[in-house]
Amino acid sequence: MTLLLMNAAQSAKWKCVSPFAVLEELEELVRAVSVYEFLRQEPMPGGFHDNGQFITQVHDRLIERIDDEVRTSMGWSMSDVISNSSNATSPRCRVG
């Protein structure tokens, strides 16, 4: 994990350590099945040992967290978004 974090920190694609850089490094890690024995374990019910699913879930939770923080910083709540979803005007277009 230390090497993974160091690789993420040195990624030419990102200017700083980014959760997205860490996720990319995790994706690289799980492709190294021939190197790490623990990656060869068969996935079990409930997602245990399902490395790809784990990365997808972490990515989805990260996106949800970013979305929540952006909405909060702009003064929006999910109830605003849901109540306006049937209207032609989205909360992004509201003034005031």
N, C-alpha and C positions, 0 to 999 in steps of 0.2 A: 504494500500500500504506500509505503514511503516513496518508492521508486515511481509509482503511478502518479503521486502528487507532484513529485519533482518534474516528471515529464509534462504534466499539465501546466506547471508553472513556466516551463521553458518552451511551450508551444509557440511556433511562429505565427500561428493563426490568431492567437489571442494576445492582447497587450498586457494582460495581467492574469493572475489565477482566476479562472472563471468556473462556475459550476458546469458550464457547457464543455469546457476543456476537460474537466474531470470525467464527465459522462463519455466524452470521446475516448479518453484513455481506458475507461472501463469497458467500452465496446471492443477496443483493441485487445484488452486482457482476455475477455471471454472467447475471442477467436483463437487464442493460443491453447487450444485443447490438448495438443500433443506435448505441451510443456508442463502443464499443471494437472495433476491427477484429479484434484477435486472438481475440475470442470467437466470431467468425464462421467460424473454421477448422473444417473437417469433422473429426470424431473419427477417429482412425486405429486400426488393430489394436493391441491391448495397452493401450488406454485413453489414448493420447497425444492431447491436445487435447479430451478428454472432461471438461469442467469439472464437470458434475454428479456424475460418477463420482468425481472427485478429492475433492470435498467430502464425499461419502458415505464414502469410504475414510478420510479424516481424522477424521470423526465416529466411525466404528467403532473406529479405533485409539485415539481419546481415551476412549471408553467402556471399551475393554479395559484401558487403563492405569489408569483410575479403579477398575475392578473389581479389578485386580491389587493396587493400593495398599490398597484396603479389606480384601481378603482377607489380605494380609500384615500389616496393622495389627492384625487380629483373630487372627492366628496360624493362619490357614487356608492350605492349599496346594491346588493343583488336584487333587493325588492324593487329598486328604481328600474333596473334593467328588465326584470320580469314584467312589471306593470306596464312598461312602455314597449314591450316586444310586439304587442298587437297593433300599436300605433304606427303610422307611416314615418314619424319622426323618432329617431333613436335618441337615447340620452346623450350621445356624442354631439348631436346637433342642437341640443337645447341651450338656450342662453339664459343666464340668470340663476 
